[in-house]
């Protein structure tokens, strides 16, 4: 297992960091075990996560770190950067990036669902 295989995903959301934080932290993100390591509301959340099965892109039972950084872009947008360490190899890193990108797109959809555009 190499620490060099870190998955990274990024999304921009039409909302403030505080609004994104509220949605990001409203549900229990730890259904597979893990804990909050650091919470700097509304800019940074670091958690651990335990892979529940060998089908996950890390070794089953191994803990790894998931970090969310929320960066303001102007007055009404946020860039969310998610990193997740301990991917088994380059193929697993790529698969994890696709999965985490999809998760961030779902977060964007949830945060932006009530936004009315002209």
N, C-alpha and C positions, 0 to 999 in steps of 0.2 A: 504494500500500500504506500502510495507516495503522496506527500503533501503538495507536490507540484501540480496535481490534477485538481484544480479548483474551478468549479462551474460558476459562471457569472451571467446574470440576466439583468436587463435594464428596461424601464418603461417610463414614459412621461404621462402624467395624469393631470387633468384639468381640475385641480383642487389644491388647497393649501396643505403643507405638511401636517398640520393639526387634523384636518379632515381625513387625510389618508391614514394617519396614525389611528384614528378612531375606528375605522373599518378594519385595518390590519390587525388590531388587537381585540376586536369585539368577540370573536369566537375563540375557542380553545384550539390553538395551532399545534397542540402537543398530543394528538391522538396516538402517536407512535412512541410516546415517552419523550423525555427531555425536560429541559427547564430553561427559564430565562437566566441568562448570564449577565446581561447588561441591558438596561432600559433607560435611554436618555430622551424622554418625551419632548418633542415629537420628531426627533432627528435620527435616532439610532436604536435599533433593537438587535440584540445578539442572543441566540438561543442554541441549545444543543438539541440534537435529534438522534434517535436510535433507529436504525434500519430494521423493520420488522421481519423481512424475509430476504432470502438470497436473491429474489427477483429485483430488489432495489439496486440502484447503481453504486452501492457500497457493500461491504461485507455485513451479513446479517448480524445484528447485535452490536455492531460497532457504532460508537457515538461520533458524530461530527458536528461542526459548527455552521449555523446558518446566520448570516448577518444581513440586515436590511439597513440601508442608509437612505434617508429622505432628505433631498436637497431642494431648497426653494428655487424656483425659476421665476423671477419677477414676483408679482403680487398674487397670482392665482394658478400657478402650476407647480408641480413637484416632480423631480426625477427620483425614481426609486431604483437603487442598485442593490441586487441580491447576490451574495456570494455563498457558496457552499463547498466546504473543503472535503478532503479524504475520498475523492473519487478513485475507483480502483485503477483506471487506466484512461487513455485518451478517448476511447470509444464511450466509456461510461460518463466521462466528463461531458462529451457532446450530447449524449442522451439526457443527462441531468440538466444541461442548459436548455434543451428543448422543453423539458417538463417544467422547469422553473419559469421560463418565458411564458408558457401557457398559464401558469399560476399567477404571474404578474398581470397578464392580460385579463384574467378573471377578476383580479383586484381592481384594475382600471374600470372594467365594466360595472362592478358593484359601486365604486365610488362615484362614477359619472352617471349612473342610471337616472338620477333625478335632475340632471342639468338640462335646462331648456336652452336650445340654441336658436338663433334667429334664422 
